[in-house]
Amino acid sequence: MTPLDSEANEKCLREDLKFYFMSPCEKYRARHQIPWKLGLQILKIVMVTTQLVRFGLGNQLVVAFKEDNNVAFKHLFLKGYSGVDEDDYSCSVYTQEDFYQSIFFAINQYQHLKNISLATLDYGENEEDEIGLKVCKQHYKIGTMLPLNETLNIDKDIEIDCVHLDLQALSESPPAWNQSSFFRLEFYRLLQVEISFCLKGIDLQTIHSRELPDCYVFQNTITFDNKAHSGKIKIYFDSDANIEECKDLNISGSTQKNTQYALVFDAFVILVCLASLVLCTRSIILALRLRKRFLGFFLEKYNRHVCNAGRWEFVSGWYVLVIISDLMTIVGSILKMEIKTKNLASYDLCSILLGTSTLLVWVGVIRYLGYFQTYNVLILTMQASLPKVLRFCACAGMIYLGYTFCGWIVLGPYHEKFENLNIVAECLFSLVNGDDMFATFAQIQQKSILVWLFSRLYLYSFISLFIYMILSLFIALITDSYDTIKKYQQNGFPETDLQEFLKECHSKKEYQRAPSTFLSCVHCLQRQGSDDHLILIN
């Protein structure tokens, strides 16, 4: 290659590099290139947010319908239900008479459901395609118990006996099912009794929102738990609601037309996201090709490799973020269309996809604010402090886990906030943030003076260590990174090999000012130890 060709190749490479790292407005002024990606992102923000709000309002009706039915079922089938669950269970019984009355009450309520319920309910088929309810009891195989002599003879093998009561058997007069030997229970062997039945219902409130109604199948289970044999039988009520396609819908009005409009809007969202996905993927491919040209030219001219930070400048994390967001929006929109047409009922998965994609779309707006130096401080500070914060959290996490295990094993029997590991971790995190401190101290049971004294030492040491030391150091790490960024903004950012290369072009004065925010601010040269290998990527 002649020197003239080499110089022309270098000039062309500089122009391409300069143009690639321009902002959308600078690209338009330089070559009148319309910023399609910027326009699509703005349009996508409006459309995805609108789609999310519409889906959220519909999902809110679904959640409210399920919760209202769950409360109604508890009042219908649980004898003496107060309207408030006692703990993680709905209610409890303490005598054999109350136990039998609770079982017979649930069965009788099921028999007369259509006469007493205010909801649009009907009987549904169970797994065996039978209408009725199923009663199962679990008990030890054989056993005798004499508490007076402190003797116990139990076969730990568990037997499960079940009986199916259909509507015909329940409607017999006089009823014979409650006189069955099945309901003569030996409570010292009994583990639990489970009543399961299926109901069907239709959610008509969606019609007011000009949407097609949902048909529900409620798989209800009432569990009488006697595994503890403590004299207290806990009663659990669980209702699993599944949405199914309604077999025959005949609704007059504008509901069907409104559904079609929603499907057209969702299809348009998919098209916009596909266009954004194609453009961002194309930009990444062009960037990798441009990096390959630059690395080859740099090695040929300067006889050395570009530092790793300079290589990563070509890979835009924002484009990756947008691509992930587009993929999640496309999949979520397809699920939403299927839900709208009542072919699927995956509300939870659709909510996760649409919610996360909307989050990423709004976070992606920061990329365009980053072209202005004043608005770029947050991103630069987060990226600069991230390595140090992760290392610090790894060390602090070891101490946190130690306190979690210690609190669970020692204070668990005496404090409701330390009953299991998950609750302990949440309780300690609340204490770090200064929440609910007095209640945590006050609720410890004083049955054991040794445990009470240990709880004081445990809580005081944890709060002092994490709030006054660890949390303060955590904030100091971020503050130190922020001060470093402010100093760089005043005195100039360290320059990479790429920035040094761009400075050599004819418009040298343009690049001699403080490094433009559309370039990464990564210092590839040797740093002092106090900088802690600071890496800044814009």
Salt bridges, closest charged atoms under 4 A:
GLU10 OE2 - ARG14 NH2 2.53
GLU10 OE2 - LYS301 NZ 2.61
ASP16 OD2 - ARG293 NH1 2.94
ASP85 OD2 - LYS74 NZ 2.94
ASP122 OD1 - LYS114 NZ 3.18
GLU125 OE1 - LYS200 NZ 3.35
GLU130 OE1 - HIS164 NE2 3.53
GLU159 OE1 - HIS139 ND1 3.96
ASP161 OD2 - HIS139 NE2 3.04
GLU186 OE1 - ARG189 NE 2.67
GLU211 OE2 - LYS340 NZ 2.92
ASP214 OD1 - LYS342 NZ 2.33
ASP266 OD2 - LYS336 NZ 3.02
ASP326 OD1 - LYS44 NZ 2.42
ASP436 OD2 - LYS417 NZ 2.18
ASP480 OD2 - LYS388 NZ 3.36
GLU495 OE2 - LYS503 NZ 2.43
ASP497 OD1 - ARG304 NH2 3.42
GLU504 OE1 - ARG14 NH2 2.82
GLU510 OE1 - LYS18 NZ 3.40
ASP532 OD2 - ARG391 NH2 3.01
